């Protein structure tokens, strides 16, 4: 039982490190947000303009 707990601890640690690595990748490769610049994450290219 102790061996299973150790492997579970290692698995949770590996998942946490993987999540932090993905977060760091997203932060360092993401686009810089500029004030007034629209965010086009969920916008369809053929959506109508309302402004």
C-alpha positions in Angstrom: 0.0 0.0 0.0 2.9 2.4 0.7 4.3 1.7 -2.7 1.0 2.6 -4.4 0.8 5.9 -2.4 4.4 6.8 -3.5 3.5 6.2 -7.1 0.3 8.2 -6.8 2.3 11.0 -5.3 4.8 10.9 -8.2 1.9 10.9 -10.7 0.3 14.0 -9.1 3.7 15.7 -9.1 4.2 14.8 -12.8 0.8 16.2 -13.7 1.5 19.4 -11.8 4.8 19.9 -13.5 3.2 19.2 -16.9 0.5 21.7 -16.2 3.1 24.3 -15.2 5.1 23.6 -18.3 2.0 24.1 -20.5 1.2 27.3 -18.7 4.7 28.6 -19.2 4.6 27.7 -22.9 1.2 29.5 -23.3 2.5 32.6 -21.4 5.8 32.9 -23.4 4.3 32.2 -26.8 1.0 34.1 -26.4 0.2 37.3 -28.1 0.6 40.5 -26.1 -2.7 42.2 -25.4 -2.9 45.9 -26.4 -5.5 48.3 -25.0 -8.3 48.7 -27.4 -7.3 45.7 -29.5 -10.2 43.3 -29.9 -9.7 39.7 -28.8 -10.5 37.3 -31.6 -10.5 34.0 -29.6 -14.1 32.9 -30.1 -15.1 35.3 -32.9 -16.1 33.7 -36.2 -14.5 35.4 -39.3 -18.0 35.8 -41.0 -19.7 37.3 -37.9 -21.4 40.6 -38.5 -19.9 43.9 -37.3 -22.0 45.7 -34.7 -19.9 48.8 -34.1 
